[in-house]
Amino acid sequence: MTNYLVLVIAALVVIAIAKFILHLSLGKIIGLAINAVIGFAVLYILNMTGLVSIPLNLVTSLVAGVFGLPGVIVLIILTLTGIL
């Protein structure tokens, strides 16, 4: 039952994100893509240098991909405070 609920919630989130993206102009979509690439790059570099060890899982990947650099900054703060 719990797995089914998680699957339904994940599907609803994917649908909401798809609807959001489809209503954006091409310039905004490119901006989001650039933001996502920068977020992933910073997350990767931080993990490779050993400055901060942020676990690479679904949640951190989504935060870095959707929110980009500001999301990575939040992940760093959560890691340094011991929450993540």
MARFIGU-838118 format. One record per atom (N, C-alpha, C, O): residue number from 1; residue in one letter; x, z, y. Coordinates in nm, 2 decimals. Layout:
% residues N
seq: NUM	type: a	X: X	Z: Z	Y: Y;
...
END
This chain:
% residues 84
seq: 1	type: m	X: 0.08	Z: 0.00	Y: -0.12;
seq: 1	type: m	X: 0.00	Z: 0.00	Y: 0.00;
seq: 1	type: m	X: 0.09	Z: 0.00	Y: 0.13;
seq: 1	type: m	X: 0.06	Z: -0.07	Y: 0.22;
seq: 2	type: t	X: 0.19	Z: 0.08	Y: 0.13;
seq: 2	type: t	X: 0.28	Z: 0.09	Y: 0.24;
seq: 2	type: t	X: 0.35	Z: -0.05	Y: 0.27;
seq: 2	type: t	X: 0.36	Z: -0.09	Y: 0.38;
seq: 3	type: n	X: 0.40	Z: -0.11	Y: 0.16;
seq: 3	type: n	X: 0.46	Z: -0.24	Y: 0.17;
seq: 3	type: n	X: 0.37	Z: -0.34	Y: 0.23;
seq: 3	type: n	X: 0.41	Z: -0.43	Y: 0.31;
seq: 4	type: y	X: 0.25	Z: -0.34	Y: 0.19;
seq: 4	type: y	X: 0.15	Z: -0.43	Y: 0.24;
seq: 4	type: y	X: 0.12	Z: -0.41	Y: 0.39;
seq: 4	type: y	X: 0.11	Z: -0.51	Y: 0.46;
seq: 5	type: l	X: 0.11	Z: -0.29	Y: 0.43;
seq: 5	type: l	X: 0.09	Z: -0.25	Y: 0.57;
seq: 5	type: l	X: 0.21	Z: -0.30	Y: 0.65;
seq: 5	type: l	X: 0.19	Z: -0.36	Y: 0.76;
seq: 6	type: v	X: 0.33	Z: -0.28	Y: 0.61;
seq: 6	type: v	X: 0.45	Z: -0.33	Y: 0.68;
seq: 6	type: v	X: 0.45	Z: -0.48	Y: 0.69;
seq: 6	type: v	X: 0.49	Z: -0.54	Y: 0.79;
seq: 7	type: l	X: 0.41	Z: -0.55	Y: 0.58;
seq: 7	type: l	X: 0.40	Z: -0.69	Y: 0.58;
seq: 7	type: l	X: 0.30	Z: -0.74	Y: 0.68;
seq: 7	type: l	X: 0.33	Z: -0.84	Y: 0.75;
seq: 8	type: v	X: 0.19	Z: -0.68	Y: 0.69;
seq: 8	type: v	X: 0.08	Z: -0.72	Y: 0.78;
seq: 8	type: v	X: 0.13	Z: -0.70	Y: 0.93;
seq: 8	type: v	X: 0.11	Z: -0.78	Y: 1.01;
seq: 9	type: i	X: 0.19	Z: -0.58	Y: 0.95;
seq: 9	type: i	X: 0.24	Z: -0.56	Y: 1.09;
seq: 9	type: i	X: 0.35	Z: -0.66	Y: 1.13;
seq: 9	type: i	X: 0.35	Z: -0.71	Y: 1.24;
seq: 10	type: a	X: 0.44	Z: -0.69	Y: 1.03;
seq: 10	type: a	X: 0.55	Z: -0.79	Y: 1.06;
seq: 10	type: a	X: 0.49	Z: -0.92	Y: 1.09;
seq: 10	type: a	X: 0.53	Z: -0.99	Y: 1.18;
seq: 11	type: a	X: 0.39	Z: -0.96	Y: 1.02;
seq: 11	type: a	X: 0.32	Z: -1.09	Y: 1.04;
seq: 11	type: a	X: 0.25	Z: -1.10	Y: 1.18;
seq: 11	type: a	X: 0.26	Z: -1.20	Y: 1.24;
seq: 12	type: l	X: 0.19	Z: -0.99	Y: 1.22;
seq: 12	type: l	X: 0.13	Z: -0.98	Y: 1.35;
seq: 12	type: l	X: 0.23	Z: -0.99	Y: 1.46;
seq: 12	type: l	X: 0.21	Z: -1.05	Y: 1.56;
seq: 13	type: v	X: 0.34	Z: -0.93	Y: 1.44;
seq: 13	type: v	X: 0.45	Z: -0.93	Y: 1.54;
seq: 13	type: v	X: 0.50	Z: -1.07	Y: 1.55;
seq: 13	type: v	X: 0.53	Z: -1.12	Y: 1.66;
seq: 14	type: v	X: 0.52	Z: -1.14	Y: 1.44;
seq: 14	type: v	X: 0.57	Z: -1.28	Y: 1.44;
seq: 14	type: v	X: 0.47	Z: -1.37	Y: 1.51;
seq: 14	type: v	X: 0.51	Z: -1.46	Y: 1.59;
seq: 15	type: i	X: 0.35	Z: -1.35	Y: 1.48;
seq: 15	type: i	X: 0.24	Z: -1.43	Y: 1.55;
seq: 15	type: i	X: 0.24	Z: -1.41	Y: 1.70;
seq: 15	type: i	X: 0.23	Z: -1.50	Y: 1.77;
seq: 16	type: a	X: 0.25	Z: -1.28	Y: 1.74;
seq: 16	type: a	X: 0.26	Z: -1.25	Y: 1.88;
seq: 16	type: a	X: 0.38	Z: -1.31	Y: 1.95;
seq: 16	type: a	X: 0.36	Z: -1.37	Y: 2.06;
seq: 17	type: i	X: 0.49	Z: -1.31	Y: 1.89;
seq: 17	type: i	X: 0.61	Z: -1.37	Y: 1.94;
seq: 17	type: i	X: 0.60	Z: -1.52	Y: 1.95;
seq: 17	type: i	X: 0.64	Z: -1.58	Y: 2.05;
seq: 18	type: a	X: 0.54	Z: -1.58	Y: 1.85;
seq: 18	type: a	X: 0.53	Z: -1.72	Y: 1.85;
seq: 18	type: a	X: 0.43	Z: -1.77	Y: 1.96;
seq: 18	type: a	X: 0.45	Z: -1.87	Y: 2.03;
seq: 19	type: k	X: 0.32	Z: -1.69	Y: 1.97;
seq: 19	type: k	X: 0.23	Z: -1.72	Y: 2.08;
seq: 19	type: k	X: 0.29	Z: -1.71	Y: 2.22;
seq: 19	type: k	X: 0.27	Z: -1.79	Y: 2.30;
seq: 20	type: f	X: 0.37	Z: -1.61	Y: 2.23;
seq: 20	type: f	X: 0.44	Z: -1.59	Y: 2.36;
seq: 20	type: f	X: 0.54	Z: -1.70	Y: 2.39;
seq: 20	type: f	X: 0.54	Z: -1.75	Y: 2.50;
seq: 21	type: i	X: 0.61	Z: -1.74	Y: 2.29;
seq: 21	type: i	X: 0.71	Z: -1.85	Y: 2.31;
seq: 21	type: i	X: 0.64	Z: -1.98	Y: 2.33;
seq: 21	type: i	X: 0.69	Z: -2.06	Y: 2.41;
seq: 22	type: l	X: 0.53	Z: -2.01	Y: 2.27;
seq: 22	type: l	X: 0.46	Z: -2.14	Y: 2.29;
seq: 22	type: l	X: 0.40	Z: -2.15	Y: 2.43;
seq: 22	type: l	X: 0.38	Z: -2.26	Y: 2.47;
seq: 23	type: h	X: 0.38	Z: -2.04	Y: 2.49;
seq: 23	type: h	X: 0.32	Z: -2.05	Y: 2.63;
seq: 23	type: h	X: 0.43	Z: -2.05	Y: 2.74;
seq: 23	type: h	X: 0.40	Z: -2.05	Y: 2.86;
seq: 24	type: l	X: 0.55	Z: -2.06	Y: 2.70;
seq: 24	type: l	X: 0.66	Z: -2.06	Y: 2.80;
seq: 24	type: l	X: 0.70	Z: -2.20	Y: 2.83;
seq: 24	type: l	X: 0.69	Z: -2.29	Y: 2.74;
seq: 25	type: s	X: 0.76	Z: -2.22	Y: 2.94;
seq: 25	type: s	X: 0.82	Z: -2.35	Y: 2.97;
seq: 25	type: s	X: 0.95	Z: -2.37	Y: 2.90;
seq: 25	type: s	X: 1.01	Z: -2.27	Y: 2.85;
seq: 26	type: l	X: 1.00	Z: -2.49	Y: 2.90;
seq: 26	type: l	X: 1.13	Z: -2.52	Y: 2.83;
seq: 26	type: l	X: 1.24	Z: -2.44	Y: 2.90;
seq: 26	type: l	X: 1.33	Z: -2.40	Y: 2.83;
seq: 27	type: g	X: 1.24	Z: -2.43	Y: 3.03;
seq: 27	type: g	X: 1.35	Z: -2.36	Y: 3.10;
seq: 27	type: g	X: 1.35	Z: -2.21	Y: 3.05;
seq: 27	type: g	X: 1.46	Z: -2.16	Y: 3.03;
seq: 28	type: k	X: 1.24	Z: -2.15	Y: 3.04;
seq: 28	type: k	X: 1.23	Z: -2.01	Y: 3.00;
seq: 28	type: k	X: 1.27	Z: -1.99	Y: 2.85;
seq: 28	type: k	X: 1.34	Z: -1.90	Y: 2.82;
seq: 29	type: i	X: 1.24	Z: -2.09	Y: 2.77;
seq: 29	type: i	X: 1.28	Z: -2.09	Y: 2.63;
seq: 29	type: i	X: 1.43	Z: -2.10	Y: 2.62;
seq: 29	type: i	X: 1.49	Z: -2.02	Y: 2.54;
seq: 30	type: i	X: 1.49	Z: -2.18	Y: 2.69;
seq: 30	type: i	X: 1.63	Z: -2.20	Y: 2.69;
seq: 30	type: i	X: 1.70	Z: -2.07	Y: 2.74;
seq: 30	type: i	X: 1.80	Z: -2.03	Y: 2.69;
seq: 31	type: g	X: 1.64	Z: -2.01	Y: 2.84;
seq: 31	type: g	X: 1.69	Z: -1.88	Y: 2.90;
seq: 31	type: g	X: 1.69	Z: -1.77	Y: 2.79;
seq: 31	type: g	X: 1.78	Z: -1.69	Y: 2.78;
seq: 32	type: l	X: 1.57	Z: -1.76	Y: 2.72;
seq: 32	type: l	X: 1.56	Z: -1.67	Y: 2.61;
seq: 32	type: l	X: 1.66	Z: -1.69	Y: 2.50;
seq: 32	type: l	X: 1.72	Z: -1.60	Y: 2.45;
seq: 33	type: a	X: 1.69	Z: -1.82	Y: 2.47;
seq: 33	type: a	X: 1.78	Z: -1.85	Y: 2.36;
seq: 33	type: a	X: 1.92	Z: -1.81	Y: 2.41;
seq: 33	type: a	X: 2.00	Z: -1.76	Y: 2.32;
seq: 34	type: i	X: 1.96	Z: -1.84	Y: 2.53;
seq: 34	type: i	X: 2.09	Z: -1.80	Y: 2.58;
seq: 34	type: i	X: 2.11	Z: -1.65	Y: 2.58;
seq: 34	type: i	X: 2.21	Z: -1.60	Y: 2.54;
seq: 35	type: n	X: 2.00	Z: -1.58	Y: 2.62;
seq: 35	type: n	X: 2.00	Z: -1.43	Y: 2.62;
seq: 35	type: n	X: 2.02	Z: -1.38	Y: 2.48;
seq: 35	type: n	X: 2.10	Z: -1.28	Y: 2.46;
seq: 36	type: a	X: 1.96	Z: -1.44	Y: 2.38;
seq: 36	type: a	X: 1.97	Z: -1.40	Y: 2.24;
seq: 36	type: a	X: 2.11	Z: -1.42	Y: 2.19;
seq: 36	type: a	X: 2.17	Z: -1.34	Y: 2.12;
seq: 37	type: v	X: 2.17	Z: -1.54	Y: 2.22;
seq: 37	type: v	X: 2.30	Z: -1.57	Y: 2.18;
seq: 37	type: v	X: 2.40	Z: -1.47	Y: 2.24;
seq: 37	type: v	X: 2.49	Z: -1.42	Y: 2.17;
seq: 38	type: i	X: 2.39	Z: -1.44	Y: 2.36;
seq: 38	type: i	X: 2.48	Z: -1.34	Y: 2.43;
seq: 38	type: i	X: 2.46	Z: -1.21	Y: 2.36;
seq: 38	type: i	X: 2.56	Z: -1.14	Y: 2.34;
seq: 39	type: g	X: 2.34	Z: -1.17	Y: 2.34;
seq: 39	type: g	X: 2.32	Z: -1.04	Y: 2.27;
seq: 39	type: g	X: 2.38	Z: -1.03	Y: 2.14;
seq: 39	type: g	X: 2.45	Z: -0.93	Y: 2.10;
seq: 40	type: f	X: 2.36	Z: -1.13	Y: 2.05;
seq: 40	type: f	X: 2.43	Z: -1.13	Y: 1.92;
seq: 40	type: f	X: 2.58	Z: -1.13	Y: 1.93;
seq: 40	type: f	X: 2.65	Z: -1.06	Y: 1.85;
seq: 41	type: a	X: 2.63	Z: -1.21	Y: 2.03;
seq: 41	type: a	X: 2.78	Z: -1.22	Y: 2.04;
seq: 41	type: a	X: 2.84	Z: -1.08	Y: 2.08;
seq: 41	type: a	X: 2.94	Z: -1.04	Y: 2.03;
seq: 42	type: v	X: 2.77	Z: -1.01	Y: 2.17;
seq: 42	type: v	X: 2.82	Z: -0.88	Y: 2.22;
seq: 42	type: v	X: 2.81	Z: -0.78	Y: 2.10;
seq: 42	type: v	X: 2.90	Z: -0.70	Y: 2.08;
seq: 43	type: l	X: 2.70	Z: -0.79	Y: 2.03;
seq: 43	type: l	X: 2.69	Z: -0.70	Y: 1.91;
seq: 43	type: l	X: 2.79	Z: -0.72	Y: 1.81;
seq: 43	type: l	X: 2.85	Z: -0.63	Y: 1.75;
seq: 44	type: y	X: 2.82	Z: -0.85	Y: 1.78;
seq: 44	type: y	X: 2.93	Z: -0.88	Y: 1.69;
seq: 44	type: y	X: 3.06	Z: -0.84	Y: 1.73;
seq: 44	type: y	X: 3.14	Z: -0.78	Y: 1.66;
seq: 45	type: i	X: 3.09	Z: -0.87	Y: 1.86;
seq: 45	type: i	X: 3.23	Z: -0.83	Y: 1.91;
seq: 45	type: i	X: 3.24	Z: -0.68	Y: 1.91;
seq: 45	type: i	X: 3.35	Z: -0.63	Y: 1.88;
seq: 46	type: l	X: 3.14	Z: -0.60	Y: 1.95;
seq: 46	type: l	X: 3.15	Z: -0.46	Y: 1.95;
seq: 46	type: l	X: 3.18	Z: -0.41	Y: 1.81;
seq: 46	type: l	X: 3.26	Z: -0.31	Y: 1.79;
seq: 47	type: n	X: 3.11	Z: -0.46	Y: 1.71;
seq: 47	type: n	X: 3.13	Z: -0.42	Y: 1.57;
seq: 47	type: n	X: 3.27	Z: -0.46	Y: 1.52;
seq: 47	type: n	X: 3.33	Z: -0.39	Y: 1.44;
seq: 48	type: m	X: 3.32	Z: -0.58	Y: 1.56;
seq: 48	type: m	X: 3.45	Z: -0.62	Y: 1.51;
seq: 48	type: m	X: 3.57	Z: -0.54	Y: 1.58;
seq: 48	type: m	X: 3.67	Z: -0.52	Y: 1.51;
seq: 49	type: t	X: 3.55	Z: -0.50	Y: 1.70;
seq: 49	type: t	X: 3.66	Z: -0.43	Y: 1.77;
seq: 49	type: t	X: 3.66	Z: -0.28	Y: 1.73;
seq: 49	type: t	X: 3.76	Z: -0.22	Y: 1.75;
seq: 50	type: g	X: 3.55	Z: -0.23	Y: 1.68;
seq: 50	type: g	X: 3.54	Z: -0.09	Y: 1.64;
seq: 50	type: g	X: 3.51	Z: 0.00	Y: 1.76;
seq: 50	type: g	X: 3.52	Z: 0.13	Y: 1.74;
seq: 51	type: l	X: 3.48	Z: -0.05	Y: 1.88;
seq: 51	type: l	X: 3.45	Z: 0.04	Y: 1.99;
seq: 51	type: l	X: 3.32	Z: 0.12	Y: 1.96;
seq: 51	type: l	X: 3.32	Z: 0.24	Y: 1.98;
seq: 52	type: v	X: 3.22	Z: 0.06	Y: 1.91;
seq: 52	type: v	X: 3.10	Z: 0.12	Y: 1.87;
seq: 52	type: v	X: 3.05	Z: 0.06	Y: 1.74;
seq: 52	type: v	X: 3.06	Z: -0.06	Y: 1.72;
seq: 53	type: s	X: 3.01	Z: 0.14	Y: 1.65;
seq: 53	type: s	X: 2.97	Z: 0.09	Y: 1.52;
seq: 53	type: s	X: 2.82	Z: 0.09	Y: 1.51;
seq: 53	type: s	X: 2.76	Z: 0.19	Y: 1.48;
seq: 54	type: i	X: 2.76	Z: -0.02	Y: 1.55;
seq: 54	type: i	X: 2.61	Z: -0.04	Y: 1.54;
seq: 54	type: i	X: 2.58	Z: -0.11	Y: 1.41;
seq: 54	type: i	X: 2.63	Z: -0.21	Y: 1.38;
seq: 55	type: p	X: 2.49	Z: -0.04	Y: 1.33;
seq: 55	type: p	X: 2.46	Z: -0.11	Y: 1.20;
seq: 55	type: p	X: 2.39	Z: -0.24	Y: 1.22;
seq: 55	type: p	X: 2.30	Z: -0.25	Y: 1.31;
seq: 56	type: l	X: 2.42	Z: -0.34	Y: 1.14;
seq: 56	type: l	X: 2.36	Z: -0.47	Y: 1.15;
seq: 56	type: l	X: 2.25	Z: -0.47	Y: 1.05;
seq: 56	type: l	X: 2.27	Z: -0.49	Y: 0.93;
seq: 57	type: n	X: 2.12	Z: -0.45	Y: 1.10;
seq: 57	type: n	X: 2.01	Z: -0.46	Y: 1.01;
seq: 57	type: n	X: 1.90	Z: -0.53	Y: 1.09;
seq: 57	type: n	X: 1.92	Z: -0.59	Y: 1.19;
seq: 58	type: l	X: 1.78	Z: -0.54	Y: 1.03;
seq: 58	type: l	X: 1.67	Z: -0.62	Y: 1.09;
seq: 58	type: l	X: 1.63	Z: -0.57	Y: 1.23;
seq: 58	type: l	X: 1.61	Z: -0.65	Y: 1.32;
seq: 59	type: v	X: 1.63	Z: -0.44	Y: 1.24;
seq: 59	type: v	X: 1.58	Z: -0.38	Y: 1.37;
seq: 59	type: v	X: 1.69	Z: -0.41	Y: 1.48;
seq: 59	type: v	X: 1.65	Z: -0.46	Y: 1.59;
seq: 60	type: t	X: 1.81	Z: -0.38	Y: 1.46;
seq: 60	type: t	X: 1.91	Z: -0.40	Y: 1.56;
seq: 60	type: t	X: 1.93	Z: -0.55	Y: 1.59;
seq: 60	type: t	X: 1.96	Z: -0.59	Y: 1.70;
seq: 61	type: s	X: 1.91	Z: -0.64	Y: 1.49;
seq: 61	type: s	X: 1.92	Z: -0.78	Y: 1.51;
seq: 61	type: s	X: 1.81	Z: -0.83	Y: 1.59;
seq: 61	type: s	X: 1.83	Z: -0.91	Y: 1.68;
seq: 62	type: l	X: 1.69	Z: -0.78	Y: 1.57;
seq: 62	type: l	X: 1.57	Z: -0.82	Y: 1.65;
seq: 62	type: l	X: 1.59	Z: -0.77	Y: 1.79;
seq: 62	type: l	X: 1.56	Z: -0.84	Y: 1.89;
seq: 63	type: v	X: 1.64	Z: -0.65	Y: 1.81;
seq: 63	type: v	X: 1.66	Z: -0.60	Y: 1.95;
seq: 63	type: v	X: 1.76	Z: -0.68	Y: 2.02;
seq: 63	type: v	X: 1.74	Z: -0.72	Y: 2.14;
seq: 64	type: a	X: 1.87	Z: -0.71	Y: 1.96;
seq: 64	type: a	X: 1.97	Z: -0.79	Y: 2.02;
seq: 64	type: a	X: 1.93	Z: -0.94	Y: 2.05;
seq: 64	type: a	X: 1.96	Z: -1.00	Y: 2.15;
seq: 65	type: g	X: 1.85	Z: -0.99	Y: 1.95;
seq: 65	type: g	X: 1.80	Z: -1.13	Y: 1.97;
seq: 65	type: g	X: 1.69	Z: -1.14	Y: 2.07;
seq: 65	type: g	X: 1.70	Z: -1.24	Y: 2.15;
seq: 66	type: v	X: 1.60	Z: -1.05	Y: 2.08;
seq: 66	type: v	X: 1.49	Z: -1.06	Y: 2.17;
seq: 66	type: v	X: 1.53	Z: -1.02	Y: 2.31;
seq: 66	type: v	X: 1.49	Z: -1.09	Y: 2.41;
seq: 67	type: f	X: 1.60	Z: -0.91	Y: 2.32;
seq: 67	type: f	X: 1.63	Z: -0.85	Y: 2.45;
seq: 67	type: f	X: 1.77	Z: -0.89	Y: 2.50;
seq: 67	type: f	X: 1.80	Z: -0.87	Y: 2.62;
seq: 68	type: g	X: 1.85	Z: -0.95	Y: 2.42;
seq: 68	type: g	X: 1.98	Z: -0.99	Y: 2.46;
seq: 68	type: g	X: 2.07	Z: -0.88	Y: 2.50;
seq: 68	type: g	X: 2.08	Z: -0.77	Y: 2.44;
seq: 69	type: l	X: 2.15	Z: -0.89	Y: 2.61;
seq: 69	type: l	X: 2.24	Z: -0.79	Y: 2.66;
seq: 69	type: l	X: 2.18	Z: -0.66	Y: 2.69;
seq: 69	type: l	X: 2.24	Z: -0.56	Y: 2.65;
seq: 70	type: p	X: 2.07	Z: -0.66	Y: 2.76;
seq: 70	type: p	X: 2.00	Z: -0.52	Y: 2.79;
seq: 70	type: p	X: 1.97	Z: -0.45	Y: 2.66;
seq: 70	type: p	X: 1.98	Z: -0.33	Y: 2.65;
seq: 71	type: g	X: 1.92	Z: -0.53	Y: 2.56;
seq: 71	type: g	X: 1.89	Z: -0.46	Y: 2.43;
seq: 71	type: g	X: 2.02	Z: -0.41	Y: 2.36;
seq: 71	type: g	X: 2.01	Z: -0.30	Y: 2.30;
seq: 72	type: v	X: 2.13	Z: -0.48	Y: 2.37;
seq: 72	type: v	X: 2.26	Z: -0.43	Y: 2.31;
seq: 72	type: v	X: 2.30	Z: -0.30	Y: 2.39;
seq: 72	type: v	X: 2.35	Z: -0.21	Y: 2.32;
seq: 73	type: i	X: 2.28	Z: -0.30	Y: 2.52;
seq: 73	type: i	X: 2.31	Z: -0.18	Y: 2.59;
seq: 73	type: i	X: 2.23	Z: -0.06	Y: 2.55;
seq: 73	type: i	X: 2.28	Z: 0.05	Y: 2.53;
seq: 74	type: v	X: 2.10	Z: -0.08	Y: 2.52;
seq: 74	type: v	X: 2.01	Z: 0.03	Y: 2.47;
seq: 74	type: v	X: 2.06	Z: 0.07	Y: 2.33;
seq: 74	type: v	X: 2.06	Z: 0.19	Y: 2.30;
seq: 75	type: l	X: 2.10	Z: -0.03	Y: 2.25;
seq: 75	type: l	X: 2.15	Z: 0.01	Y: 2.11;
seq: 75	type: l	X: 2.28	Z: 0.09	Y: 2.12;
seq: 75	type: l	X: 2.30	Z: 0.18	Y: 2.04;
seq: 76	type: i	X: 2.37	Z: 0.06	Y: 2.22;
seq: 76	type: i	X: 2.49	Z: 0.13	Y: 2.24;
seq: 76	type: i	X: 2.46	Z: 0.28	Y: 2.28;
seq: 76	type: i	X: 2.52	Z: 0.37	Y: 2.23;
seq: 77	type: i	X: 2.36	Z: 0.29	Y: 2.37;
seq: 77	type: i	X: 2.32	Z: 0.43	Y: 2.42;
seq: 77	type: i	X: 2.26	Z: 0.50	Y: 2.30;
seq: 77	type: i	X: 2.30	Z: 0.62	Y: 2.28;
seq: 78	type: l	X: 2.18	Z: 0.44	Y: 2.22;
seq: 78	type: l	X: 2.12	Z: 0.51	Y: 2.11;
seq: 78	type: l	X: 2.23	Z: 0.55	Y: 2.00;
seq: 78	type: l	X: 2.21	Z: 0.65	Y: 1.94;
seq: 79	type: t	X: 2.33	Z: 0.47	Y: 1.99;
seq: 79	type: t	X: 2.43	Z: 0.50	Y: 1.89;
seq: 79	type: t	X: 2.52	Z: 0.61	Y: 1.94;
seq: 79	type: t	X: 2.55	Z: 0.70	Y: 1.86;
seq: 80	type: l	X: 2.55	Z: 0.61	Y: 2.07;
seq: 80	type: l	X: 2.64	Z: 0.71	Y: 2.12;
seq: 80	type: l	X: 2.57	Z: 0.85	Y: 2.13;
seq: 80	type: l	X: 2.63	Z: 0.95	Y: 2.12;
seq: 81	type: t	X: 2.44	Z: 0.85	Y: 2.14;
seq: 81	type: t	X: 2.36	Z: 0.98	Y: 2.15;
seq: 81	type: t	X: 2.33	Z: 1.02	Y: 2.01;
seq: 81	type: t	X: 2.28	Z: 1.13	Y: 1.99;
seq: 82	type: g	X: 2.36	Z: 0.94	Y: 1.90;
seq: 82	type: g	X: 2.33	Z: 0.98	Y: 1.77;
seq: 82	type: g	X: 2.19	Z: 0.95	Y: 1.71;
seq: 82	type: g	X: 2.16	Z: 0.99	Y: 1.60;
seq: 83	type: i	X: 2.11	Z: 0.88	Y: 1.79;
seq: 83	type: i	X: 1.98	Z: 0.85	Y: 1.75;
seq: 83	type: i	X: 1.98	Z: 0.74	Y: 1.65;
seq: 83	type: i	X: 1.90	Z: 0.74	Y: 1.55;
seq: 84	type: l	X: 2.07	Z: 0.64	Y: 1.67;
seq: 84	type: l	X: 2.08	Z: 0.53	Y: 1.58;
seq: 84	type: l	X: 2.19	Z: 0.54	Y: 1.48;
seq: 84	type: l	X: 2.21	Z: 0.45	Y: 1.40;
END
